[in-house]
Amino acid sequence: MRIRHEFTGMLPAAIEKFEKLLVDVDVAKLSPIVAKGYDSWAGLNSFFYWGAACRIQCAQMSQLKKKAKTLGITWLSNDGDMAYISGLTILDFQTYRVNGALELTPEKEV
Protein backbone atom coordinates (compact mmCIF):
# COMPACT_ATOMS: atom_id res chain seq x y z
CA MET A 1 0.00 0.00 0.00
CA ARG A 2 1.31 3.41 -0.92
CA ILE A 3 0.84 6.09 1.73
CA ARG A 4 0.13 9.75 1.13
CA HIS A 5 3.25 11.89 1.43
CA GLU A 6 1.38 13.95 4.04
CA PHE A 7 1.39 10.90 6.32
CA THR A 8 5.15 10.32 6.14
CA GLY A 9 6.53 9.89 9.67
CA MET A 10 3.20 9.00 11.22
CA LEU A 11 2.46 5.80 13.13
CA PRO A 12 1.04 2.96 11.00
CA ALA A 13 -2.13 2.57 13.10
CA ALA A 14 -2.87 6.30 12.79
CA ILE A 15 -2.24 6.26 9.04
CA GLU A 16 -4.60 3.32 8.64
CA LYS A 17 -7.35 5.08 10.59
CA PHE A 18 -6.99 8.38 8.70
CA GLU A 19 -6.96 6.57 5.35
CA LYS A 20 -10.16 4.82 6.38
CA LEU A 21 -11.69 8.21 7.12
CA LEU A 22 -10.58 9.72 3.81
CA VAL A 23 -11.87 6.87 1.64
CA ASP A 24 -15.28 6.82 3.34
CA VAL A 25 -17.86 7.54 0.65
CA ASP A 26 -19.51 10.37 2.60
CA VAL A 27 -16.18 11.99 3.48
CA ALA A 28 -14.80 11.68 -0.04
CA LYS A 29 -17.77 13.75 -1.27
CA LEU A 30 -16.54 16.59 0.96
CA SER A 31 -13.26 16.82 -1.02
CA PRO A 32 -11.05 16.67 2.09
CA ILE A 33 -7.50 17.96 2.01
CA VAL A 34 -4.76 16.77 4.33
CA ALA A 35 -3.22 20.07 5.36
CA LYS A 36 -0.75 18.83 7.98
CA GLY A 37 0.75 15.55 9.11
CA TYR A 38 3.73 14.60 11.26
CA ASP A 39 5.46 17.63 12.73
CA SER A 40 8.81 17.19 14.46
CA TRP A 41 8.71 20.85 15.56
CA ALA A 42 5.37 20.58 17.36
CA GLY A 43 6.94 19.61 20.68
CA LEU A 44 6.51 16.78 23.16
CA ASN A 45 3.01 17.93 24.18
CA SER A 46 1.59 17.51 20.67
CA PHE A 47 0.19 14.40 19.04
CA PHE A 48 1.61 15.79 15.77
CA TYR A 49 5.11 15.30 17.19
CA TRP A 50 4.33 11.68 18.08
CA GLY A 51 2.95 10.86 14.62
CA ALA A 52 -0.64 10.29 15.74
CA ALA A 53 -2.30 13.48 14.47
CA CYS A 54 -3.09 15.25 11.24
CA ARG A 55 -5.14 18.19 10.01
CA ILE A 56 -7.82 17.45 7.47
CA GLN A 57 -9.91 20.28 6.11
CA CYS A 58 -13.02 20.51 3.96
CA ALA A 59 -16.02 22.77 3.42
CA GLN A 60 -18.27 20.82 5.81
CA MET A 61 -16.11 20.37 8.91
CA SER A 62 -19.08 19.31 11.08
CA GLN A 63 -19.72 16.30 8.84
CA LEU A 64 -16.03 15.40 8.86
CA LYS A 65 -15.96 15.65 12.65
CA LYS A 66 -19.02 13.43 12.99
CA LYS A 67 -17.53 10.69 10.80
CA ALA A 68 -14.10 10.96 12.49
CA LYS A 69 -15.69 10.40 15.89
CA THR A 70 -17.45 7.24 14.65
CA LEU A 71 -14.00 5.85 13.77
CA GLY A 72 -12.57 6.57 17.21
CA ILE A 73 -10.62 9.62 16.05
CA THR A 74 -10.25 12.38 18.64
CA TRP A 75 -11.13 15.86 17.40
CA LEU A 76 -8.55 18.37 18.63
CA SER A 77 -9.57 21.70 17.08
CA ASN A 78 -12.00 23.46 14.78
CA ASP A 79 -9.16 23.76 12.25
CA GLY A 80 -9.51 20.04 11.54
CA ASP A 81 -6.75 18.87 13.86
CA MET A 82 -7.46 15.31 14.91
CA ALA A 83 -5.60 12.39 16.43
CA TYR A 84 -5.99 8.65 16.52
CA ILE A 85 -4.60 7.71 19.91
CA SER A 86 -6.44 4.49 20.74
CA GLY A 87 -7.24 5.62 24.29
CA LEU A 88 -3.68 6.71 25.08
CA THR A 89 -2.74 10.07 26.57
CA ILE A 90 0.08 12.45 25.74
CA LEU A 91 1.79 11.21 28.91
CA ASP A 92 1.75 7.66 27.51
CA PHE A 93 3.50 8.88 24.37
CA GLN A 94 6.07 10.74 26.46
CA THR A 95 7.20 7.43 28.00
CA TYR A 96 8.56 6.48 24.53
CA ARG A 97 6.77 3.13 24.89
CA VAL A 98 3.98 3.60 22.32
CA ASN A 99 4.53 1.36 19.32
CA GLY A 100 3.33 1.67 15.72
CA ALA A 101 0.11 -0.21 16.53
CA LEU A 102 -0.65 2.42 19.20
CA GLU A 103 -0.08 0.02 22.05
CA LEU A 104 1.78 0.89 25.22
CA THR A 105 4.62 -1.61 25.51
CA PRO A 106 5.67 -2.85 28.96
CA GLU A 107 8.44 -1.10 30.83
CA LYS A 108 11.77 -2.87 30.61
CA GLU A 109 13.31 -3.93 33.85
CA VAL A 110 16.79 -2.59 34.49
Secondary structure as UniProt FT lines:
FT   HELIX           5..7
FT   TURN            8..9
FT   HELIX           12..23
FT   HELIX           25..28
FT   TURN            29..30
FT   STRAND          33..36
FT   TURN            40..41
FT   TURN            44..45
FT   TURN            47..51
FT   STRAND          53..57
FT   HELIX           61..70
FT   TURN            71..72
FT   STRAND          74..75
FT   TURN            78..79
FT   STRAND          81..83
FT   TURN            86..87
FT   HELIX           90..93
FT   TURN            94..96
FT   TURN            100..101
//
